[in-house]
Amino acid sequence: MVKCSFCGEKLKTGTGKMFVTNANRVYYFCSGKCEKNWGMKRNPKKVKWTETHRKLKESR
């Protein structure tokens, strides 16, 4: 199982998108929404609908 690089959701086999940079870094995205937010350089910790944000708020 692979996780989305932006929101942290688990991706099912055969779904999502893989983005590889010139520096051989691999990013996985579950949707266009995640891909666009990552492209706009948003911080997943500050976006309320991401798993990362939920875990951060839960631990406080």
Residue pairs with C-beta under 8 A, 6 or more apart in sequence:
1 10
1 11
2 10
2 11
2 16
2 28
3 9
3 10
3 11
3 28
4 10
4 11
4 16
4 28
4 29
4 30
4 34
5 27
5 28
5 29
5 34
5 38
6 29
6 34
6 35
6 37
6 38
6 44
6 50
7 30
7 34
7 44
7 47
7 49
7 50
7 51
7 52
8 44
8 50
8 51
8 52
8 55
9 30
9 51
11 28
11 30
15 30
16 28
16 29
16 30
16 31
17 28
17 29
17 35
18 26
18 27
18 28
18 29
19 26
19 27
19 28
19 29
19 35
20 26
20 27
21 27
27 38
29 35
29 38
37 44
37 47
44 50
44 52
44 53
45 52
45 53
45 56
46 53
47 53
